Amino acid sequence: MFDGAFLSHVILLVIGAISACGIVSAFAAMFAMGRSGYRKD
């Protein structure tokens, strides 16, 4: 039913989506830590 090229594209898409989510969450965490350094509350 599925050929090898389709499955390799699906695997690459899943890996890309996971890495994109990781990059976005790492950037958000660094941004939040940088903002909490000089806040006075």
C-alpha positions in Angstrom: 0.0 0.0 0.0 2.7 2.5 1.0 6.0 2.6 -0.8 9.4 3.4 0.7 9.6 7.0 -0.6 6.2 7.9 1.0 7.2 6.4 4.4 10.6 8.1 4.3 8.9 11.5 3.6 6.5 10.8 6.5 9.3 10.0 8.9 11.2 13.1 7.8 8.1 15.3 8.3 7.6 13.9 11.8 11.2 14.5 12.7 11.0 18.0 11.3 7.8 18.8 13.2 9.4 17.6 16.5 12.5 19.6 15.9 10.5 22.7 15.0 8.5 22.4 18.2 11.7 22.0 20.2 13.3 25.1 18.6 10.2 27.2 19.3 9.9 26.1 22.9 13.6 26.6 23.5 13.4 30.1 22.2 10.3 30.8 24.3 12.1 29.5 27.4 15.2 31.6 26.8 13.0 34.6 26.1 11.1 34.0 29.4 14.3 33.6 31.4 15.7 36.7 29.9 12.6 38.8 30.7 12.5 37.5 34.3 16.0 38.8 35.0 15.2 42.5 35.2 11.6 42.5 36.3 10.9 44.0 39.7 7.9 42.2 41.1 
